[in-house]
Amino acid sequence: MRIPCTLIKLGQSKAASSFLCVAALLLASVPQTKAAFSIPAPLVSTPTDSSDQQVATSGNNVYVVWKDNEIGATSLSPEIYFVRSTNGGLTFEAPQNLSQSSGTPGNPRIAASGQHVYITFNEGVSSFLVHSEDGGMSFLPKTNLIDSGIYLGAAGWLAASGTNLYMVWRQSTAGADDIYLARFGSNGTSFLGSQNVSISPAPAHSIDPVVTASGNSVYVAWSEPVTGNSNDIIFRRSTDGGVAFDAPINVSNNTGLSRFPAMTADGTKVWLAWTDKTPLNDDIFLARSVDGGSLFEPKVNLSNTATNSADPTVTAKGSAVYVAWSDLPAGVTTGNLRDIFLATSADFGSTFDPASVKNVSETATALSGVPRIAATDPLLSVYWGESLQAGMGTQRDIFFSSQELAIPVPPPSMLSLTPGAGMQTQSVDVDLTGSGFQSGATLALSGTGVTVTDVQFVSPSAMKAKMNVALTAAPGGRDLTVVNPDNKSATLSGAFAVVSASALRLIDIARTDVTMGAGNGGFLAASSSNGKEGANSSYKSLLAHLDNAEKALLQQPPDAAIAINQMDAFYIKIGNLAKGKKPEITTALYTTLYNDYAMVMGNLGGTVKPAH
């Protein structure tokens, strides 16, 4: 089933326009039920040929890149286009033309890590890299990879992990085709070198390279002729960011023709899919490693049909593993009107139920191929290329279908905020610990007078921020609330306390009263030198308690507990002096200093002890 759509102009490039099918987005992005896939609809609909679609995700951001011939051009005029979704694929923003070329760019590839999005494409004898530092909102000017000796060609592939970017491609070397890997650091800005990872002896030809990465581990796979077999799928891993690689592993290792590997990794788990002709026709096989690519479990046939399966792709999220491919629909054995099929595992790829394989395209009038998968918190989406229906020519569009994921995403939780207090007029840098934090989460304190700025997502268990306390902020505890982009939230009661800055002024008044009292003869003017030394010692002791209380309130963060403790010591000292212990203070001075003590303690929220 296909739906008509109303085309709405989103942007102008050269003399022509790109369009997004809004009706399709609204219908296709809202699943009919939690268990069903939405009706397939075009992501981008133009009267020209859309192809070479590639998809990447980072958190709940979905990025799609493809090649499209601009309408209105008098000759072949392809460009590389990009769209992004920031809500898991529910809706997409307007397309961006990334190539802006007068040539013939093609073969786009994409990878993402955090807020960094990397896209490459070929044009002429060069490969170009464009890089976004803000989650695909904007892109830096393209750079020519030929300056680093890299031409990706039609067989290039990308992967990103942390601040590192990896590229693989096929390159002819001494009569053989080898697979090369390049490493970039500093979010793609620093070229770290390249190396031959296949080292195939002539006349062998290594083809179909793919790369994926997780943490500091980098995995490369390709197809290569093996003595006694046809082509097999060869795999190598690096555990030091692509500097050195372990010995190759033959993962397919059978007599059938094994080609077109697809791969993903998460933690120490690696999933590798490919097409294999061992059953005499092409089927989709999958092998899994649970030890970071050191060993692979026995391969399994996921498609297992009498027709030829093609175009494998694989992705994983949590315990779910998804593998998609193209094949003729059930009951059809001839022709090339293929559909897109999806197999799902709920136990990290340990088992797949053949009965649960889903035909997500379901059309008998078009050729569907080259599926790509995006798994986010709200949606599982499959994207593919599809030739237009009969009577509309051979042009292709990019279609997609989505399923609402039934696995609930838990709300965030908070454990601690450090430091937990700030004084009026101060700005305090804080660290928040907990779980379930998402990129883009916001923080807010209850009450007024304290603003939260510089919120930074560090990891799902850590965030940073700055608490800016105004002079008018009322002293006392505040509740902290974190809200994730999916609107799930958590509140930590009394997480942050506002300390009044007026306590400092009151301490300064008390210091002045101590000094004036001593100067006006408030301290006993003993005739002996010991008496004078005692008077001086008591005077210094009172000032020391006030100084320590002040320092406690001025430090970052303020420590009201220490300040209260020092004021209690001040109270005890003036009480002892008032009781006649040498040197003594007058009743009037005691009353003045006690009142100072009571005002400071009251402002700090401490317990005011009675006068002697």
Secondary structure, DSSP 8 states (H G I E B T S, - for coil): ------EEEEEEETTEEEEEEHHHHHHHTS-SSSSSB---EEEE--SS-EEEEEEEEETTEEEEEEEEE-TT-SS--EEEEEEEESSTTSS----EES---SS--EEEEEEEETTEEEEEEEETTEEEEEEESSTTSS----EEGGGGT---GGG-EEEEETTEEEEEEEEEETTEEEEEEEEEETTTTEEEEEEESS---TT-B-EEEEEEEETTEEEEEEEEE-TTSSEEEEEEEESSSSSS----EESS-SSS-EEEEEEEEETTEEEEEEEE-TTSS-EEEEEEESSTTS-----EESS--SS--EEEEEEEETTEEEEEEEE--TT--SSS--EEEEEEESSTTS---GGG-EESS--SSS-EEEEEEEE-SSEEEEEEEEE--TTS-S-EEEEEEEEE--S-----EEEEEES-EEETT-EEEEEEEEE---TT-EEEESSSSEEEEEEEEEETTEEEEEEEE-TT--SEEEEEEEE-TTS-EEEEEEEEEEE-THHHHHHHHHHHHHHHHHHTT-B---SSHHHHHHHHHHHHHHHHHHHHHHHHHHSSS--HHHHHHHHHHHHHHHHHHHTT-SS-B-HHHHHHHHHHHHHHHHHHT-------
